[in-house]
Amino acid sequence: MTRIDDTFARLRSQGKKAFVAYIMGGDPDEAASLAVMQGLPAAGVDIIELGMPFTDPMADGPTIQAAGQRALEGGMTMDRVLAMVRAFRKGDATTPIVLMGYYNPIYSRGVERFLKDATEAGIDGLIVVDLPPEEDDELCIPAQTAGLNFIRLATPTTDDKRLPKVLQNTSGFVYYVSVTGITGAAAAQAAEVGPEVARIKRSTDLPIVVGFGINSPEAARTIASVADGCVVGSAIVKRIGEGQSSSQVLAFVAELAKGAHSA
């Protein structure tokens, strides 16, 4: 059982849905990013997704692309992302942290070294959007052997023929991408998401968490009501990019969490 498994078990026992929040590591700078990260659990966040800044984020829209650029320009590196996690773990040993991003920074570091450093820092899972199931031997299998959940994305274009391959070796939860395209590009619609979540659930016992296109407490509530939880990223990152203080950002996160938990 990982922290992610424990979190979903606890939420199920409470009859609650999961609220997952994404922030970019090091945006707008390391100290400010850590302050927001440390405040997320008290704001109601059940699982933290921490972005690994990368120069070519192909699945990300302008908001998260800009966040990654700000982080990189501020000198953010993989070492510093992991340092943020270690600092967070000094005050919080229970909230799951999922690293989200692309394979290149992991490959550059070396898979074995990365997994050792990530587990020692206190990472619980990985979402690596550009590694398909056909490449599971590259990172997925070694990650699971190291005790990390490897969380896979399913999308509106993942048909019944492809779905078993996507679910193979997936653990922790399935991240359902509610819209085709990049992050922040369109609004998620519960009427469209609900049947897709139900379809995936017929093939797996894993929780299904829906992300992309959720930008308000009401949207968080409606999407969480048809899934096991929801993820908000761009709407939070947008406020960080606008220069809002950590307390302002966390107040918005708390409203989102309240929406998801009321589903």
Secondary structure, DSSP 8 states (H G I E B T S, - for coil): --HHHHHHHHHHHHT--EEEEEEETTSS-HHHHHHHHHHTGGGT-SEEEEE---S--TT--HHHHHHHHHHHHTT--HHHHHHHHHHHHTT-SSS-EEEEE-HHHHHHH-HHHHHHHHHHHT--EEEETT--GGGTTTTHHHHHHTT-EE-EEE-TT--TTTHHHHHTT--S-EEEE-SSSSTTSS---HHHHHHHHHHHHTT-SS-EEEESS--SHHHHHHHHTTSSEEEE-HHHHHHHHTT--HHHHHHHHHHHHHHHHT-
